[in-house]
Amino acid sequence: MVTLKSDDALRGLGNNTNLYRRVLTKFVDSYTNAAETLAAHVNAQEYEEAERLAHTIKGLAGSVGAPELAEKAMGIEQALHAGADAEACQPQLAQFATTLAETIAACREMVATL
């Protein structure tokens, strides 16, 4: 189960709880279906789009305090950059989907407690 590093994220946001709540909410609203979108790009051989989305999520994961998600996104980004094809990315996509779902759930829980 993913645990958010909320203290780190809050420090990065100047300890602004209201801003953190907005960042978490925006992340949940915008990226809940990102695993499906990422897989669709990879499976359609739209590797540039997939790499860009993985890169974006890697960065945003830091903002919400989700280093595990950042790591999974970075792995996909690096694999695609190195020329991995859709078949080679499937295990990473599956791990990413699981981690993203857990992160989204953790973000929702955190919003409810802020």
Backbone as a ProteinNet text record, in pm:
[ID]
protein_1_A
[PRIMARY]
MVTLKSDDALRGLGNNTNLYRRVLTKFVDSYTNAAETLAAHVNAQEYEEAERLAHTIKGLAGSVGAPELAEKAMGIEQALHAGADAEACQPQLAQFATTLAETIAACREMVATL
[TERTIARY]
83.8	0	88.5	54.2	129.7	95.9	198.4	182	242.4	166	217.1	317.9	419.4	518.3	468.6	360.3	292.5	379	462	549.2	645.4	702.3	793.3	718.3	600.7	521.7	482.4	439.8	401.1	520	636.4	756.2	783.2	767.4	789.1	688.9	576.7	471.7	466.1	576	581.7	491.3	464.7	376	235.8	193.2	60.1	-39.1	-114.1	-208.1	-316.6	-366.3	-470.3	-418.1	-295.4	-235	-215	-169.3	-149.7	-282.6	-388.8	-521.5	-559.7	-536.3	-569	-483.9	-355.1	-266	-312.9	-345.4	-393.8	-523.4	-616.7	-745.9	-727.4	-644.1	-617.9	-552.6	-460.4	-394.1	-496.6	-581.2	-684.4	-777.8	-822.9	-915.9	-853.1	-725.6	-661	-596.3	-555.9	-472.6	-526.3	-651.1	-708.5	-701.6	-722.3	-721.9	-591.3	-486.9	-360.4	-297.9	-318.7	-260.2	-320.2	-450.7	-516.1	-470.4	-457.4	-413	-270.6	-184.7	-45.3	-35.2	-108.2	-106.6	-159.7	-263.4	-318.6	-215.2	-142.4	-36.7	71.5	114.7	219.9	171.1	52.1	-0.4	-27.3	-52.2	-71.9	62.4	170.4	305.4	321.3	248.8	261.3	360.1	485.5	586	622.6	623.6	654.9	548.5	421.2	312.8	320	349.1	359.4	475.9	588.5	704.5	675.9	608	573.1	478.8	378.7	285.5	358.1	443.2	519.1	606.1	667.9	751.8	669	552.2	463.3	422.2	383.4	339.8	456.1	575	693.5	710.1	698.5	712.7	601.1	478.6	363.9	363.2	415.5	419.9	499.8	604.4	681.1	599	515.1	432.7	329.1	282.6	182.9	246.2	377.3	445.5	438.5	449.8	438.5	564.9	673	797.9	789	704.6	690	632.4	534.2	474.5	575.8	651.6	754.6	854.3	891.6	986.7	929.7	804.1	741	728.9	689	676.8	813.2	915.8	1049.8	1098.7	1067	1106.8	1046.5	920.6	854.5	914.4	933.1	991.5	1128.6	1212	1346	1341.5	1252.4	1240.7	1199.2	1101.6	1055.9	1165.4	1236	1344.3	1454.9	1474.2	1576.4	1528.6	1402.3	1351.3	1272.8	1230.1	1149.6	1019.2	973.4	847.2	732.7	612.3	491.9	499.1	543.7	549.2	645	758.6	857.8	808.4	718	668.8	554	495.8	376.2	394.8	503.7	518.6	526.9	598.8	610.2	476.1	400.1	268.6	176.3	184.2	100.7	138.8	268.8	314.5	274.3	286.9	248.4	99.9	16	-128.8	-163.7	-100.7	-126.3	-83.1	37.1	88.7	5.4	-36.6	-120.9	-253.2	-317.6	-445.2	-428.5	-320.8	-295.4	-266.7	-195	-163.1	-288.6	-375.4	-501	-583.5	-590	-663.9	-601.9	-470.4	-401.5	-424.4	-426.6	-453.7	-594.3	-689.5	-828.2	-839.3	-771.5	-772.4	-708.9	-598	-528.8	-617.3	-683.9	-772.3	-880.4	-931.1	-1038	-990.1	-859	-806.9	-750	-733	-673.3	-776.4
-118.1	0	124.8	218.5	343.2	436	492.3	594.5	722.9	829.7	957.7	1014.6	1074.4	1147.2	1292	1307.3	1437.4	1544.9	1508.9	1609	1668	1581.4	1627.6	1715.6	1670	1746.4	1882.3	1882.8	2009.5	2105.3	2052.6	2137.5	2200.3	2120.1	2170	2276.4	2278.9	2377.1	2485.9	2505	2609.9	2584.8	2457.3	2417.7	2476.6	2498	2553.4	2437.9	2409.1	2296.6	2314.6	2435.5	2459.7	2434.9	2476.9	2451.4	2302.1	2232	2086.9	2017.9	2058.4	2001.3	2022.9	2144	2174	2091.1	2074.8	1995.2	1849.3	1795.5	1657.5	1640.5	1733.1	1725.3	1733.2	1824.9	1840.1	1713.9	1655.3	1533.1	1420.6	1403.3	1298.5	1323.7	1447	1480.3	1460	1489.8	1487.9	1354.6	1274.5	1158	1024.4	1020	892.7	786.4	825.2	729.6	730.4	783.9	797.5	664	560.5	430	377.4	393.3	348.5	432.8	562.4	651.7	618.5	597.5	563.8	431.6	331.2	201.6	213.8	294.4	313.1	375.9	475.7	537.1	434.9	358.8	259	154.4	103	-3.1	44.9	175.2	233.2	279.5	248.2	286.6	438.3	508.8	654.1	680.1	644.4	642.7	781.9	881.2	1016.9	1066.3	1043	1084.4	1010	880.6	800	847.5	875.2	922.4	1057.4	1144.1	1276.4	1262.7	1174.8	1154.8	1094.8	997.5	938.2	1044	1129.9	1236.7	1333.5	1369.5	1460.6	1400.3	1274.9	1209.1	1194.7	1167.7	1158.5	1288.3	1401.1	1529.5	1558	1531.5	1557.8	1467	1347.1	1254.4	1314.4	1387.8	1455.2	1560.7	1630.2	1735.9	1682.2	1560.3	1502.5	1415.3	1391.3	1310	1161.7	1124.4	983.7	936.9	912.9	872	736.6	646.8	516.7	534.2	623.1	650.1	718.3	811.4	878.7	776.9	681.3	577.6	492.5	453	370.7	449.3	575.4	659	680.1	701.8	721.2	595.5	480.1	355.8	341.9	377.2	372.4	477.1	596.7	703.4	661.3	605.9	564.6	449.6	354.6	240.9	288.2	376.5	428.8	510.8	589.2	671.1	582.7	466.5	372.4	287.4	304.9	234.1	108	88.4	-29.8	-25.3	-142	-148.2	-180.5	-185.3	-205.2	-334.2	-442.2	-570.7	-564.4	-500.4	-491	-405.9	-314.3	-222.9	-279.1	-389.5	-438.9	-463.1	-527.7	-546.9	-413.8	-317.4	-186	-114.2	-126.5	-62.9	-121	-251.6	-315.6	-267	-258.3	-208.8	-62.5	16.4	156.7	169.5	89.2	96.5	67.6	-32.2	-66.3	47.2	98.8	206.3	332.9	363.8	481.4	466.8	352.7	331.5	349.2	295.8	310.3	456.2	525	666	750.9	725.7	800.4	780.2	656	628.3	702.1	703.6	773.2	922.8	976.8	1120	1154.2	1070.7	1094.8	1091.8	995.8	986.6	1110.6	1155.4	1272.3	1397	1414.8	1530.5	1530	1412.6	1402.3	1439.1	1429.6	1457.1	1598.3	1667.7	1803.4	1907.4
0	0	0	-80.7	-93.7	22.7	81.5	184.1	130.9	134.5	87.1	185.8	132.6	212.4	222.1	296.2	301.4	365.3	461.8	523.7	420.8	336.8	231.3	131.2	90.7	-6.7	50	173.8	237.4	248	285	290	154.2	48	-87.2	-128.2	-60.1	-89	18.5	88.1	189.2	308.2	338	448	435.6	312.6	285.3	266.8	372.9	371.4	266	250.9	150.3	9.6	-16.8	-147.5	-169.7	-67.4	-78.9	-110.4	-41.9	-68.5	-215	-266.4	-407.2	-503	-472	-556.3	-558.9	-442.4	-435	-514.8	-495.3	-564.4	-715	-760.1	-903.9	-959.9	-884.5	-928.5	-944.5	-844.9	-851.1	-969.6	-984.4	-1093.1	-1231.1	-1243.5	-1374.5	-1411.7	-1312.8	-1344.6	-1295.2	-1250.6	-1205.4	-1314.8	-1439.9	-1551.3	-1630.8	-1572.2	-1645.4	-1682.3	-1602.6	-1636.7	-1766.7	-1782	-1904.7	-2023.8	-2002.5	-2108.8	-2149.3	-2051.5	-2079.2	-2155.3	-2110.2	-2178	-2320.8	-2340	-2474.3	-2567.3	-2518.7	-2599.3	-2634.6	-2535.6	-2559.8	-2658.8	-2637.5	-2724	-2866.2	-2881.6	-3014.6	-3075	-3006	-3048.9	-3058.1	-2974.4	-2962	-2848.1	-2875.5	-2769.7	-2719	-2804.4	-2758.1	-2660.5	-2693.9	-2605.9	-2472.8	-2480.7	-2359.4	-2273	-2335.7	-2261.2	-2195.1	-2266.2	-2212.5	-2092	-2103	-1991.9	-1870.9	-1894.3	-1783.4	-1716	-1795	-1741.1	-1656.1	-1704.8	-1631.6	-1497.8	-1500.8	-1377.4	-1280.4	-1332.6	-1247	-1167.9	-1235.2	-1168.1	-1070.2	-1110.7	-1023.4	-901.6	-916.7	-803.6	-688.9	-722	-617.6	-546	-620.3	-561.3	-463.9	-486.8	-396.2	-288	-298.3	-197.8	-225.5	-353.3	-392.9	-464.6	-389.6	-454.4	-525.2	-475.4	-541.8	-682.2	-693.6	-823.7	-914.9	-860.8	-939.7	-994.5	-912.2	-953.8	-1067.5	-1055.2	-1160.4	-1290.7	-1280.8	-1400.5	-1465.5	-1383.4	-1436.3	-1508.3	-1454.4	-1519.3	-1658	-1670.9	-1801.6	-1894.6	-1843.1	-1924	-1977	-1892	-1933.1	-2032.9	-2009.4	-2101.9	-2239.8	-2245.3	-2374.1	-2442.1	-2364	-2418.9	-2477.2	-2416.2	-2463.1	-2580.4	-2619.9	-2736.3	-2708.5	-2584.6	-2552.4	-2631.2	-2673.2	-2746.6	-2650.4	-2705.4	-2624.4	-2543.2	-2605.7	-2536	-2416.9	-2436.3	-2329.4	-2212.6	-2238.6	-2134.8	-2051.7	-2092.5	-2024.5	-1874.9	-1830.7	-1685.5	-1609.5	-1666.4	-1601.1	-1599.8	-1707.1	-1712.3	-1605.6	-1585.3	-1483.1	-1343.3	-1316.6	-1187	-1167.4	-1273.1	-1268.2	-1235.9	-1301.7	-1280.2	-1134.1	-1076.9	-937.1	-845.1	-868.3	-784.3	-799.3	-921.3	-942.3	-867.6	-876.9	-807.9	-657.2	-602.3	-459	-423.1	-510.5	-486.4	-491	-587.8	-597.3	-469.9	-421.4	-298.9	-180	-173	-63.3	-71.8	-192.9	-211.4	-164.8	-198.3	-155.8	-3.2	57.2	203.9	266.8	206.9	261.4	250	136.8	118.8	227.9	259.5	358.9	499.7	522.1	657.6	671.3	559	566.8	606.1
[MASK]
++++++++++++++++++++++++++++++++++++++++++++++++++++++++++++++++++++++++++++++++++++++++++++++++++++++++++++++++++

